[in-house]
């Protein structure tokens, strides 16, 4: 399924060779489902979905079978497992992931050690998302195969570090695949990450506004209509800082016109259905299209950006 996972440079080269562009379509709560996963994998990107998007472990089994069948042996997809103690389904979802031999697992909101062994036993890869150097070092020490660096501007639960500094510092102790989340809205951004010595752009926001996305139509349209100035950073929805369309926070009475909170405490999970999360890269998205069309556009932009770099270096 994958080359020697202990050889970071070889794994990075393998990913470059098998993908049409350096893109990882990020897992999104209530948005990523089988249709988006299948379309994205077929179009040549990595992609994963949160296991909890399937309403029950039985439905997750059905999703996994369908994805495996319809990607026809394509190993560019995976499952995002939420490791936080609040996820009462973790053990069942991990068992389903192991049964399906999902090629890739993204471990989130917790130490990846509890999933690394079972996933490695069947030959899968484990990426861990991290928002600090301390957590990156810990994940590497535990044996992850790749890292997702959550940087400033990411949608959903965001990071706070600048990607220039984050990638530079992580490369001092990790030679495996790095995906970067934060304001990835175009193929030009993907090439910029290559220059930083990262391997993949971890992009969710562009794929909210796709036909295959499970997002509500209003959410898709809000991505199209919003730019970075239209976002607000708030911890009122999950207890963790996340980026949201300011218009949806205002509409739901979560903040006032000055950005001040209008209630105390954290909202319940259902609030994600009416409050629209997205990252700083939303300004690059101006249409609702298929996932394949979005990936094709980003691939064209990425190739053009790389050609410009080659031309400039030759001058």
Secondary structure, DSSP 8 states (H G I E B T S, - for coil): --S-TT-HHHHHHHHHHH-SSSEEE---TTT--HHHHHHHHHTT-EEEEEGGGSSSHHHHHHHHHHHHHHTTT---EEEEEE-STT-TTHHHHHHHHHHHT-SEEEEESS-THHHHHHHHHTT-EEEEEESSHHHHHHHHHHT-SEEEEEBTT-SEE---B-HHHHHHHHTTT--SEEEEESS--SHHHHHHHHHTT--EEEE-HHHHTBTT--S-HHHHHHHHH--GGGEEEESTTTSS-EEEEHHHHHHTTSB-TTS-BSSSS---GGGGGTS-B--GGGGG----B-HHHHHHHHHHHHHHHHHHHHHHHH-
